[in-house]
Every structure is written in C-alpha cells, then in structure tokens.
Amino acid sequence: MLRTYFSKLNLIMLLVIGAFVLNACATLSKEECLAADWRVIGQNDGTNGFAPQERFAGHVKACSKIGVTPDQTLWNQGYQSGLVRYCTPTNGLNVGEAGKPYANVCPLDKSPKFIQAYNLGKKVHDIRASIASRKSSISSRQSQIDEKVRSGVTLTPAEQVAFKYEVAELSRKNLDDQVEISRLSGQLALAETDVQDYRLKLTTY
C-alpha cells in the first residue's frame, strides 16, 4: 500500500513537472492567445530576431490548445516591421556581445553590416566567457587545494608524497590558466577597442 502511495505521488510530481515544462516552452500563454494583437506580437518577434517559421509555428501550437488560430498575415506584417529595428549594426553589436545566436533573418541589404557588427560583439562575448570559465576552474582547483591542505595533517609519509604531487599538479594547472587569462585579457582589450571604434564610427554617419 505504501508502494502504491509513493507511485501515485511520483506520477503527480511528473505530471506537475511536465505541465511546467510545457508552459515554459510555450511561446504564448492562454491569456496572450485570447487577447492577441498579431501585428504587435509579430513586431516583437522581429525585434528579437526570432526565426520566423519556427516562431510562428510555436504560436500556432501554443494557441491551438484553446482553439485560437494566429493571423499569419498580420503577424508577418509586424515581423517585417520588427526586423527593421533588429537588423541594424548597433543592434548587431548588442546581440553579439550578449552572446545571443543569430538566426540569419536579416534581408540581403542589411545582412552584411549586421553580421560584421555581430561578429565584433560576439568576439568580445566569447573571450569574456573563456576568461570567466578559466577563473571558475582556478577557483575550483583552489578549493580542492585548500581541502587537501586541511585533510593532509594526519597523512602518512607515503601519502604526503602523493598529496604534494596532487597539490603541485593543481597549482600547475592554475598557473597555466592564469597565463592564459593574461593572454586573453590582452585580446579582450583589443576586441573591446574594436567594438568602441565601430560604435563611434556608427554615430558619425
């Protein structure tokens, strides 16, 4: 009987989690579908650079559950309007620097400058992420070293040898990361200067 109770409890938990995941993945809520202004929704989607087919299909799926059919014509009108805001070099810098993906949505006349700016910003983001990752690794290894030092007081002579080797190896890896961080920091300074220069150039046009 106890096993049956826990089985039912697990089933309920799975259903709750499943419902939460489905709602989290839905592009629109029930309330948003019912009160939808499809031109405005399309404009927001375009402004955020969502892939059009995938995004609209998500709206269709989300709203079909309550019998609402999105107006693709109005949505597309808004989406094209939103792309005008999205596909600018300034926004390209912002999107790239934020590390957001680009869904190749900009029209041919806007795409080259957007991608150029996006790549400049993305380079800054990637270097920052690499530096942060290495700093995190250093912090994690340092915690391991500290823990080994605390627990190494009562080690036997043979264990002390292994202990010193492990600490030395962790310290060596930390030193390697520190050297790499220094190198990446130089690259980051140059990349950030490129972004600043590009922003300045945009304001002079």
N, CA, C and O of each residue as an XYZ file, in Angstrom:
820
protein
N       0.837     -1.212      0.000
C       0.000      0.000      0.000
C       0.869      1.260      0.000
O       0.574      2.246     -0.675
N       1.966      1.189      0.792
C       2.874      2.326      0.843
C       3.532      2.552     -0.515
O       3.747      3.684     -0.948
N       3.851      1.409     -1.184
C       4.456      1.498     -2.509
C       3.484      2.147     -3.491
O       3.892      2.948     -4.331
N       2.207      1.804     -3.389
C       1.187      2.394     -4.268
C       1.081      3.895     -4.049
O       0.926      4.669     -4.993
N       1.167      4.292     -2.770
C       1.072      5.711     -2.430
C       2.219      6.497     -3.081
O       2.011      7.545     -3.692
N       3.431      5.959     -2.929
C       4.581      6.653     -3.499
C       4.549      6.648     -5.019
O       5.007      7.598     -5.653
N       4.011      5.584     -5.608
C       3.883      5.538     -7.059
C       2.948      6.634     -7.549
O       3.233      7.303     -8.542
N       1.823      6.819     -6.846
C       0.876      7.876     -7.212
C       1.512      9.249     -7.006
O       1.320     10.164     -7.806
N       2.279      9.376     -5.906
C       2.926     10.654     -5.622
C       3.932     10.990     -6.712
O       4.007     12.132     -7.165
N       4.709      9.990     -7.134
C       5.677     10.213     -8.206
C       4.985     10.593     -9.508
O       5.470     11.446    -10.252
N       3.842      9.953     -9.782
C       3.094     10.260    -11.004
C       2.602     11.698    -10.985
O       2.675     12.403    -11.992
N       2.101     12.125     -9.837
C       1.619     13.504     -9.701
C       2.763     14.488     -9.909
O       2.608     15.503    -10.589
N       3.905     14.177     -9.320
C       5.065     15.068     -9.460
C       5.505     15.155    -10.917
O       5.840     16.236    -11.401
N       5.506     14.022    -11.618
C       5.886     14.024    -13.026
C       4.920     14.845    -13.870
O       5.329     15.565    -14.781
N       3.621     14.724    -13.552
C       2.622     15.493    -14.293
C       2.787     16.988    -14.058
O       2.664     17.790    -14.984
N       3.068     17.358    -12.804
C       3.268     18.772    -12.464
C       4.498     19.317    -13.178
O       4.469     20.404    -13.754
N       5.586     18.537    -13.129
C       6.817     18.963    -13.791
C       6.608     19.058    -15.291
O       7.076     19.998    -15.934
N       5.896     18.071    -15.852
C       5.634     18.084    -17.290
C       4.826     19.294    -17.709
O       5.109     19.915    -18.734
N       3.823     19.627    -16.920
C       2.997     20.806    -17.233
C       3.821     22.068    -17.148
O       3.663     22.976    -17.965
N       4.708     22.131    -16.156
C       5.568     23.309    -16.001
C       6.486     23.467    -17.199
O       6.665     24.573    -17.710
N       7.074     22.355    -17.652
C       7.987     22.393    -18.788
C       7.253     22.823    -20.056
O       7.766     23.629    -20.832
N       6.054     22.285    -20.264
C       5.279     22.646    -21.455
C       4.942     24.124    -21.451
O       5.035     24.786    -22.485
N       4.550     24.651    -20.289
C       4.212     26.066    -20.197
C       5.441     26.937    -20.404
O       5.374     28.007    -21.008
N       6.574     26.448    -19.884
C       7.814     27.215    -20.010
C       8.256     27.291    -21.474
O       8.836     28.289    -21.903
N       7.976     26.221    -22.241
C       8.395     26.174    -23.644
C       7.413     26.871    -24.571
O       7.775     27.216    -25.696
N       6.176     27.088    -24.127
C       5.164     27.696    -24.977
C       5.546     29.134    -25.313
O       6.019     29.875    -24.452
N       5.336     29.523    -26.571
C       5.671     30.887    -26.980
C       4.677     31.906    -26.446
O       5.023     33.070    -26.242
N       3.433     31.468    -26.218
C       2.392     32.352    -25.711
C       1.560     31.619    -24.660
O       1.384     30.403    -24.725
N       1.060     32.373    -23.704
C       0.172     31.795    -22.711
C      -1.259     31.776    -23.247
O      -1.545     32.344    -24.301
N      -2.142     31.124    -22.514
C      -3.559     31.077    -22.896
C      -4.129     32.488    -22.980
O      -4.839     32.822    -23.929
N      -3.817     33.310    -21.989
C      -4.334     34.670    -21.947
C      -3.815     35.495    -23.127
O      -4.552     36.287    -23.715
N      -2.528     35.297    -23.467
C      -1.946     36.046    -24.584
C      -2.571     35.627    -25.912
O      -2.764     36.463    -26.795
N      -2.885     34.360    -26.059
C      -3.538     33.891    -27.284
C      -4.923     34.512    -27.434
O      -5.315     34.920    -28.527
N      -5.657     34.578    -26.328
C      -7.023     35.098    -26.372
C      -7.057     36.594    -26.669
O      -7.974     37.079    -27.333
N      -6.059     37.324    -26.175
C      -6.058     38.783    -26.346
C      -5.056     39.233    -27.406
O      -4.671     40.401    -27.437
N      -4.635     38.320    -28.267
C      -3.517     38.583    -29.166
C      -3.788     39.682    -30.178
O      -4.834     39.707    -30.826
N      -2.828     40.589    -30.302
C      -2.741     41.512    -31.429
C      -1.583     40.975    -32.261
O      -0.420     41.209    -31.933
N      -1.895     40.257    -33.336
C      -0.873     39.508    -34.052
C       0.147     40.392    -34.735
O       1.279     39.963    -34.962
N      -0.223     41.602    -35.065
C       0.755     42.524    -35.643
C       1.793     42.920    -34.583
O       2.989     42.974    -34.869
N       1.332     43.193    -33.377
C       2.242     43.571    -32.286
C       3.139     42.391    -31.894
O       4.338     42.552    -31.663
N       2.531     41.209    -31.826
C       3.318     40.015    -31.486
C       4.385     39.767    -32.548
O       5.529     39.448    -32.223
N       4.010     39.912    -33.812
C       4.972     39.749    -34.891
C       6.087     40.773    -34.813
O       7.249     40.456    -35.070
N       5.734     42.004    -34.457
C       6.731     43.068    -34.339
C       7.735     42.730    -33.229
O       8.942     42.907    -33.396
N       7.226     42.248    -32.110
C       8.117     41.863    -31.007
C       9.039     40.718    -31.416
O      10.222     40.711    -31.077
N       8.487     39.755    -32.145
C       9.290     38.620    -32.593
C      10.382     39.069    -33.563
O      11.516     38.595    -33.498
N      10.031     39.982    -34.458
C      11.022     40.503    -35.394
C      12.090     41.308    -34.696
O      13.270     41.206    -35.030
N      11.683     42.112    -33.723
C      12.626     42.937    -32.970
C      13.618     42.079    -32.201
O      14.749     42.497    -31.955
N      13.193     40.876    -31.819
C      14.071     39.967    -31.082
C      14.819     38.993    -31.989
O      15.592     38.164    -31.507
N      14.592     39.090    -33.297
C      15.349     38.289    -34.244
C      15.035     36.805    -34.241
O      15.894     35.987    -34.569
N      13.803     36.448    -33.873
C      13.435     35.031    -33.894
C      13.330     34.523    -35.335
O      12.958     35.272    -36.238
N      13.660     33.247    -35.540
C      13.482     32.625    -36.849
C      11.983     32.591    -37.152
O      11.223     32.033    -36.360
N      11.536     33.159    -38.256
C      10.100     33.357    -38.485
C       9.259     32.079    -38.527
O       8.237     31.998    -37.846
N       9.666     31.090    -39.307
C       8.857     29.881    -39.441
C       8.734     29.148    -38.108
O       7.651     28.721    -37.710
N       9.864     29.017    -37.438
C       9.863     28.309    -36.157
C       9.033     29.052    -35.114
O       8.285     28.441    -34.351
N       9.175     30.373    -35.091
C       8.460     31.173    -34.084
C       6.954     31.135    -34.320
O       6.183     30.925    -33.383
N       6.526     31.340    -35.581
C       5.087     31.345    -35.855
C       4.490     29.966    -35.607
O       3.373     29.852    -35.102
N       5.230     28.920    -35.961
C       4.757     27.555    -35.699
C       4.573     27.343    -34.198
O       3.664     26.629    -33.776
N       5.433     27.961    -33.398
C       5.295     27.876    -31.944
C       4.021     28.543    -31.466
O       3.354     28.045    -30.559
N       3.676     29.690    -32.085
C       2.432     30.369    -31.722
C       1.219     29.523    -32.100
O       0.259     29.423    -31.336
N       1.272     28.916    -33.281
C       0.163     28.061    -33.737
C      -0.040     26.915    -32.751
O      -1.167     26.602    -32.368
N       1.048     26.303    -32.352
C       0.973     25.174    -31.429
C       0.440     25.609    -30.064
O      -0.399     24.930    -29.473
N       0.936     26.749    -29.568
C       0.519     27.228    -28.248
C      -0.966     27.586    -28.219
O      -1.667     27.283    -27.253
N      -1.443     28.236    -29.291
C      -2.813     28.730    -29.295
C      -3.837     27.688    -29.768
O      -5.034     27.837    -29.522
N      -3.372     26.651    -30.436
C      -4.301     25.620    -30.908
C      -4.955     24.888    -29.740
O      -6.034     24.315    -29.886
N      -4.300     24.910    -28.584
C      -4.831     24.214    -27.415
C      -6.133     24.836    -26.922
O      -6.925     24.181    -26.245
N      -6.349     26.111    -27.267
C      -7.577     26.769    -26.829
C      -8.412     27.207    -28.035
O      -9.320     28.028    -27.899
N      -8.107     26.662    -29.205
C      -8.913     26.933    -30.387
C      -8.700     28.287    -31.016
O      -9.584     28.781    -31.715
N      -7.540     28.912    -30.787
C      -7.243     30.210    -31.393
C      -6.270     29.996    -32.548
O      -5.264     29.303    -32.399
N      -6.574     30.592    -33.699
C      -5.714     30.479    -34.872
C      -5.008     31.812    -35.114
O      -5.672     32.812    -35.389
N      -3.689     31.849    -35.018
C      -2.956     33.101    -35.255
C      -3.162     33.621    -36.668
O      -3.275     32.837    -37.611
N      -3.211     34.928    -36.819
C      -3.357     35.563    -38.124
C      -1.960     35.758    -38.708
O      -1.236     36.670    -38.309
N      -1.589     34.905    -39.645
C      -0.227     34.937    -40.176
C       0.056     36.208    -40.960
O       1.179     36.711    -40.941
N      -0.947     36.731    -41.647
C      -0.741     37.950    -42.431
C      -0.383     39.126    -41.533
O       0.591     39.836    -41.784
N      -1.182     39.328    -40.478
C      -0.899     40.420    -39.542
C       0.419     40.193    -38.822
O       1.205     41.120    -38.623
N       0.647     38.937    -38.435
C       1.891     38.618    -37.728
C       3.095     38.942    -38.610
O       4.067     39.531    -38.138
N       3.038     38.567    -39.864
C       4.165     38.786    -40.774
C       4.394     40.274    -41.024
O       5.536     40.717    -41.144
N       3.303     41.050    -41.102
C       3.449     42.496    -41.265
C       4.224     43.083    -40.078
O       5.133     43.895    -40.249
N       3.840     42.650    -38.873
C       4.534     43.119    -37.679
C       5.968     42.618    -37.631
O       6.877     43.345    -37.230
N       6.165     41.379    -38.041
C       7.505     40.787    -38.005
C       8.477     41.565    -38.901
O       9.607     41.848    -38.503
N       8.032     41.902    -40.096
C       8.892     42.650    -41.017
C       9.224     44.027    -40.455
O      10.332     44.535    -40.627
N       8.247     44.617    -39.782
C       8.486     45.910    -39.136
C       9.513     45.769    -38.012
O      10.380     46.626    -37.839
N       9.403     44.680    -37.253
C      10.352     44.441    -36.163
C      11.760     44.195    -36.659
O      12.725     44.588    -36.003
N      11.896     43.548    -37.813
C      13.223     43.285    -38.374
C      13.976     44.579    -38.683
O      15.203     44.629    -38.597
N      13.232     45.618    -39.042
C      13.878     46.902    -39.333
C      14.641     47.381    -38.103
O      15.728     47.946    -38.226
N      14.077     47.159    -36.920
C      14.750     47.550    -35.680
C      15.888     46.593    -35.337
O      16.931     46.993    -34.819
N      15.657     45.331    -35.640
C      16.648     44.312    -35.259
C      17.900     44.382    -36.127
O      19.016     44.299    -35.614
N      17.723     44.532    -37.425
C      18.827     44.383    -38.376
C      19.628     45.664    -38.559
O      19.826     46.117    -39.686
N      20.083     46.243    -37.471
C      20.949     47.413    -37.530
C      22.332     47.026    -37.003
O      22.445     46.115    -36.182
N      23.375     47.701    -37.461
C      24.709     47.396    -36.947
C      24.820     47.571    -35.431
O      25.478     46.779    -34.756
N      24.179     48.605    -34.906
C      24.235     48.822    -33.457
C      23.634     47.652    -32.698
O      24.190     47.191    -31.701
N      22.492     47.177    -33.181
C      21.879     46.021    -32.525
C      22.714     44.766    -32.740
O      22.779     43.898    -31.869
N      23.354     44.673    -33.903
C      24.241     43.544    -34.151
C      25.337     43.455    -33.106
O      25.647     42.369    -32.616
N      25.926     44.597    -32.761
C      26.923     44.637    -31.695
C      26.334     44.155    -30.378
O      26.942     43.352    -29.670
N      25.140     44.655    -30.055
C      24.499     44.302    -28.783
C      24.168     42.814    -28.710
O      24.407     42.162    -27.694
N      23.613     42.286    -29.804
C      23.234     40.870    -29.840
C      24.473     39.980    -29.711
O      24.479     39.004    -28.960
N      25.515     40.338    -30.456
C      26.741     39.553    -30.394
C      27.401     39.621    -29.034
O      27.847     38.604    -28.502
N      27.464     40.821    -28.469
C      28.121     40.992    -27.167
C      27.359     40.275    -26.061
O      27.947     39.862    -25.061
N      26.047     40.127    -26.244
C      25.233     39.397    -25.268
C      25.348     37.886    -25.456
O      24.852     37.114    -24.635
N      26.002     37.467    -26.536
C      26.169     36.038    -26.781
C      24.927     35.346    -27.309
O      24.806     34.124    -27.226
N      24.002     36.131    -27.853
C      22.776     35.543    -28.386
C      23.020     35.008    -29.797
O      23.844     35.555    -30.530
N      22.314     33.947    -30.181
C      22.502     33.404    -31.535
C      21.851     34.298    -32.578
O      20.911     35.039    -32.291
N      22.375     34.210    -33.799
C      21.784     34.934    -34.918
C      21.124     33.925    -35.840
O      21.773     32.976    -36.281
N      19.849     34.112    -36.137
C      19.068     33.140    -36.904
C      19.056     33.430    -38.401
O      18.220     32.900    -39.132
N      19.986     34.274    -38.858
C      20.099     34.577    -40.288
C      18.792     35.132    -40.860
O      18.308     34.681    -41.898
N      18.241     36.111    -40.163
C      16.926     36.631    -40.537
C      16.982     37.964    -41.277
O      15.969     38.389    -41.833
N      18.114     38.627    -41.301
C      18.173     39.954    -41.906
C      18.166     39.874    -43.432
O      18.769     38.967    -44.008
N      17.494     40.809    -44.082
C      17.453     40.815    -45.558
C      18.837     41.088    -46.146
O      19.737     41.556    -45.448
N      18.996     40.793    -47.424
C      20.307     40.864    -48.071
C      20.943     42.247    -47.977
O      22.164     42.355    -47.864
N      20.140     43.297    -48.021
C      20.717     44.639    -47.990
C      21.159     45.052    -46.591
O      21.930     45.999    -46.439
N      20.679     44.351    -45.573
C      21.044     44.683    -44.192
C      22.013     43.665    -43.582
O      22.720     43.962    -42.619
N      22.031     42.488    -44.150
C      22.766     41.382    -43.544
C      24.268     41.617    -43.383
O      24.792     41.351    -42.302
N      24.999     42.110    -44.413
C      26.453     42.238    -44.272
C      26.899     43.103    -43.099
O      27.777     42.708    -42.331
N      26.296     44.282    -42.960
C      26.693     45.171    -41.870
C      26.276     44.612    -40.512
O      27.000     44.748    -39.526
N      25.102     43.984    -40.473
C      24.658     43.387    -39.216
C      25.621     42.288    -38.782
O      26.036     42.245    -37.624
N      25.977     41.399    -39.710
C      26.858     40.279    -39.380
C      28.245     40.767    -38.985
O      28.855     40.222    -38.064
N      28.747     41.787    -39.671
C      30.042     42.349    -39.310
C      30.032     42.845    -37.870
O      30.941     42.556    -37.092
N      28.992     43.596    -37.533
C      28.875     44.115    -36.171
C      28.653     42.978    -35.170
O      29.232     42.971    -34.084
N      27.818     42.030    -35.549
C      27.532     40.887    -34.671
C      28.810     40.125    -34.338
O      29.037     39.757    -33.186
N      29.636     39.892    -35.344
C      30.872     39.143    -35.115
C      31.833     39.898    -34.194
O      32.528     39.285    -33.383
N      31.871     41.217    -34.318
C      32.709     42.015    -33.420
C      32.238     41.858    -31.973
O      33.038     41.630    -31.066
N      30.920     41.984    -31.777
C      30.375     41.837    -30.430
C      30.517     40.427    -29.898
O      30.814     40.234    -28.720
N      30.306     39.431    -30.764
C      30.397     38.032    -30.351
C      31.815     37.673    -29.927
O      32.008     36.872    -29.012
N      32.800     38.259    -30.586
C      34.194     38.003    -30.219
C      34.462     38.457    -28.788
O      35.124     37.761    -28.019
N      33.943     39.628    -28.443
C      34.087     40.126    -27.076
C      33.417     39.171    -26.087
O      33.988     38.829    -25.052
N      32.199     38.750    -26.424
C      31.469     37.834    -25.548
C      32.234     36.531    -25.349
O      32.355     36.053    -24.221
N      32.746     35.959    -26.420
C      33.424     34.668    -26.344
C      34.705     34.748    -25.506
O      35.007     33.837    -24.735
N      35.444     35.833    -25.663
C      36.668     35.993    -24.872
C      36.316     36.155    -23.398
O      36.954     35.551    -22.536
N      35.305     36.964    -23.107
C      34.875     37.136    -21.718
C      34.436     35.807    -21.113
O      34.758     35.498    -19.966
N      33.691     35.020    -21.903
C      33.222     33.723    -21.409
C      34.390     32.787    -21.131
O      34.378     32.048    -20.146
N      35.400     32.819    -22.000
C      36.575     31.974    -21.810
C      37.344     32.380    -20.553
O      37.803     31.526    -19.794
N      37.477     33.669    -20.343
C      38.156     34.155    -19.136
C      37.385     33.732    -17.887
O      37.971     33.263    -16.911
N      36.062     33.905    -17.931
C      35.230     33.532    -16.779
C      35.328     32.041    -16.493
O      35.367     31.632    -15.333
N      35.368     31.228    -17.544
C      35.475     29.777    -17.366
C      36.795     29.398    -16.705
O      36.826     28.551    -15.812
N      37.872     30.016    -17.139
C      39.182     29.708    -16.560
C      39.283     30.208    -15.112
O      39.905     29.561    -14.270
N      38.680     31.342    -14.836
C      38.664     31.833    -13.451
C      37.886     30.878    -12.558
O      38.267     30.633    -11.413
N      36.791     30.340    -13.092
C      36.000     29.377    -12.334
C      36.802     28.109    -12.067
O      36.730     27.544    -10.976
N      37.566     27.662    -13.062
C      38.400     26.471    -12.891
C      39.471     26.706    -11.829
O      39.747     25.830    -11.009
N      40.070     27.897    -11.852
C      41.080     28.231    -10.849
C      40.480     28.206     -9.455
O      41.075     27.668     -8.522
N      39.294     28.793     -9.318
C      38.621     28.828     -8.024
C      38.299     27.422     -7.534
O      38.462     27.117     -6.353
N      37.838     26.561     -8.451
C      37.501     25.191     -8.086
C      38.744     24.418     -7.646
O      38.708     23.690     -6.655
N      39.837     24.579     -8.382
C      41.074     23.886     -8.004
C      41.618     24.405     -6.684
O      42.137     23.642     -5.869
N      41.494     25.720     -6.481
C      41.986     26.281     -5.220
C      41.210     25.713     -4.041
O      41.776     25.474     -2.974
N      39.920     25.499     -4.236
C      39.116     24.875     -3.181
C      39.606     23.456     -2.912
O      39.669     23.021     -1.762
N      39.953     22.735     -3.980
C      40.496     21.384     -3.819
C      41.813     21.415     -3.057
O      42.058     20.583     -2.183
N      42.664     22.391     -3.403
C      43.950     22.521     -2.712
C      43.739     22.806     -1.231
O      44.370     22.187     -0.374
N      42.849     23.747     -0.937
C      42.577     24.104      0.458
C      42.058     22.900      1.243
O      42.438     22.675      2.391
N      41.170     22.126      0.586
C      40.618     20.950      1.248
C      41.704     19.906      1.499
O      41.720     19.272      2.554
N      42.596     19.726      0.553
C      43.682     18.768      0.725
C      44.636     19.209      1.836
O      45.131     18.385      2.605
N      44.886     20.509      1.909
C      45.763     21.030      2.963
C      45.146     20.773      4.332
O      45.840     20.392      5.275
N      43.819     20.989      4.434
C      43.153     20.763      5.722
C      43.165     19.286      6.116
O      43.283     18.950      7.294
N      43.042     18.411      5.118
C      42.962     16.985      5.415
C      44.317     16.290      5.396
O      44.404     15.092      5.662
N      45.373     17.033      5.084
C      46.687     16.408      4.949
C      47.516     16.377      6.203
O      48.667     15.941      6.166
N      46.971     16.824      7.309
C      47.734     16.913      8.555
C      48.119     15.528      9.068
O      49.228     15.344      9.571
N      47.232     14.565      8.949
C      47.447     13.234      9.535
C      47.898     12.201      8.508
O      47.787     11.003      8.766
N      48.397     12.625      7.362
C      48.813     11.691      6.332
C      50.125     10.994      6.702
O      50.979     11.550      7.393
N      50.247      9.777      6.224
C      51.487      9.040      6.394
C      52.535      9.619      5.446
O      52.181     10.359      4.529
N      53.822      9.301      5.645
C      54.861      9.813      4.742
C      54.592      9.497      3.281
O      54.801     10.346      2.415
N      54.125      8.266      2.993
C      53.829      7.890      1.607
C      52.674      8.715      1.065
O      52.698      9.152     -0.085
N      51.657      8.926      1.903
C      50.504      9.724      1.484
C      50.895     11.183      1.293
O      50.340     11.873      0.437
N      51.853     11.653      2.093
C      52.324     13.026      1.959
C      52.958     13.264      0.598
O      52.807     14.339      0.017
N      53.672     12.254      0.085
C      54.297     12.380     -1.233
C      53.224     12.546     -2.311
O      53.307     13.432     -3.162
N      52.203     11.662     -2.250
C      51.103     11.742     -3.216
C      50.363     13.063     -3.073
O      49.962     13.677     -4.061
N      50.189     13.488     -1.831
C      49.495     14.740     -1.544
C      50.228     15.927     -2.172
O      49.610     16.780     -2.810
N      51.544     15.974     -1.986
C      52.333     17.080     -2.528
C      52.285     17.089     -4.059
O      52.258     18.146     -4.689
N      52.274     15.873     -4.645
C      52.202     15.784     -6.105
C      50.862     16.322     -6.606
O      50.821     17.079     -7.575
N      49.771     15.935     -5.951
C      48.438     16.384     -6.363
C      48.310     17.896     -6.248
O      47.771     18.553     -7.139
N      48.810     18.442     -5.141
C      48.751     19.891     -4.942
C      49.593     20.611     -5.984
O      49.187     21.644     -6.516
N      50.767     20.061     -6.270
C      51.649     20.678     -7.260
C      50.998     20.657     -8.642
O      51.110     21.617     -9.403
N      50.311     19.545     -8.961
C      49.650     19.432    -10.265
C      48.495     20.421    -10.377
O      48.319     21.059    -11.415
N      47.718     20.547     -9.324
C      46.619     21.519     -9.323
C      47.157     22.943     -9.441
O      46.592     23.774    -10.152
N      48.240     23.211     -8.744
C      48.846     24.547     -8.787
C      49.398     24.844    -10.178
O      49.321     25.976    -10.655
N      49.960     23.813    -10.832
C      50.479     23.998    -12.181
C      49.359     24.346    -13.157
O      49.511     25.228    -14.002
N      48.231     23.643    -13.029
C      47.092     23.920    -13.899
C      46.552     25.326    -13.653
O      46.144     26.017    -14.586
N      46.555     25.736    -12.395
C      46.105     27.101    -12.087
C      47.036     28.128    -12.713
O      46.590     29.150    -13.234
N      48.325     27.850    -12.658
C      49.287     28.772    -13.259
C      49.097     28.851    -14.766
O      49.169     29.932    -15.351
N      48.854     27.700    -15.397
C      48.605     27.687    -16.842
C      47.381     28.528    -17.181
O      47.390     29.287    -18.151
N      46.325     28.391    -16.376
C      45.111     29.172    -16.626
C      45.353     30.661    -16.395
O      44.816     31.497    -17.122
N      46.141     30.989    -15.406
C      46.438     32.397    -15.136
C      47.211     33.025    -16.293
O      46.978     34.176    -16.661
N      48.138     32.244    -16.862
C      48.882     32.724    -18.028
C      47.932     32.927    -19.206
O      48.027     33.920    -19.928
N      47.006     31.965    -19.396
C      46.044     32.072    -20.493
C      45.090     33.243    -20.289
O      44.717     33.924    -21.245
N      44.700     33.472    -19.037
C      43.828     34.616    -18.729
C      44.529     35.913    -19.083
O      43.913     36.835    -19.616
N      45.813     35.983    -18.787
C      46.583     37.184    -19.125
C      46.608     37.405    -20.635
O      46.460     38.530    -21.112
N      46.801     36.307    -21.386
C      46.816     36.407    -22.842
C      45.439     36.823    -23.372
O      45.332     37.692    -24.238
N      44.392     36.191    -22.842
C      43.031     36.505    -23.276
C      42.641     37.929    -22.910
O      41.896     38.578    -23.643
N      43.136     38.413    -21.790
C      42.826     39.783    -21.370
C      43.366     40.788    -22.375
O      42.740     41.813    -22.647
N      44.546     40.477    -22.927
C      45.096     41.336    -23.976
C      44.225     41.309    -25.214
O      43.974     42.346    -25.827
N      43.762     40.117    -25.585
C      42.860     40.001    -26.734
C      41.544     40.722    -26.484
O      40.985     41.351    -27.383
N      41.053     40.622    -25.241
C      39.785     41.274    -24.901
C      39.902     42.787    -25.021
O      38.987     43.446    -25.515
N      41.015     43.332    -24.574
C      41.215     44.782    -24.659
C      41.168     45.243    -26.113
O      40.573     46.275    -26.424
N      41.796     44.476    -26.998
C      41.786     44.824    -28.421
C      40.384     44.689    -29.009
O      39.939     45.544    -29.775
N      39.692     43.604    -28.643
C      38.339     43.372    -29.165
C      37.380     44.454    -28.680
O      36.549     44.933    -29.450
N      37.486     44.838    -27.421
C      36.620     45.894    -26.886
C      36.910     47.230    -27.564
O      35.998     48.026    -27.791
N      38.188     47.477    -27.887
C      38.542     48.700    -28.607
C      37.920     48.695    -29.997
O      37.430     49.722    -30.467
N      37.941     47.535    -30.657
C      37.310     47.422    -31.985
C      35.823     47.731    -31.912
O      35.282     48.410    -32.785
N      35.161     47.231    -30.867
C      33.732     47.491    -30.690
C      33.485     48.979    -30.452
O      32.577     49.566    -31.041
N      34.292     49.579    -29.592
C      34.137     51.007    -29.293
C      34.363     51.859    -30.539
O      33.628     52.811    -30.800
N      35.388     51.498    -31.296
C      35.673     52.246    -32.533
C      34.523     52.105    -33.533
O      34.157     53.059    -34.220
N      33.966     50.901    -33.597
C      32.859     50.663    -34.534
C      31.625     51.454    -34.103
O      30.931     52.033    -34.939
N      31.354     51.477    -32.802
C      30.217     52.268    -32.307
C      30.414     53.745    -32.633
O      29.483     54.434    -33.050
N      31.626     54.209    -32.438
C      31.924     55.621    -32.720
C      31.726     55.916    -34.203
O      31.196     56.964    -34.572
N      32.155     54.989    -35.044
C      32.007     55.174    -36.487
C      30.532     55.221    -36.873
O      30.142     55.968    -37.771
N      29.717     54.424    -36.194
C      28.274     54.410    -36.496
C      27.621     55.742    -36.144
O      26.699     56.183    -36.831
N      28.091     56.381    -35.082
C      27.482     57.643    -34.659
C      27.876     58.804    -35.542
O      27.229     59.851    -35.517
N      28.931     58.634    -36.324
C      29.390     59.738    -37.192
C      28.698     59.755    -38.533
O      28.831     60.712    -39.296
N      27.938     58.668    -38.832
C      27.212     58.613    -40.120
C      25.831     59.219    -39.991
O      25.082     59.259    -40.967
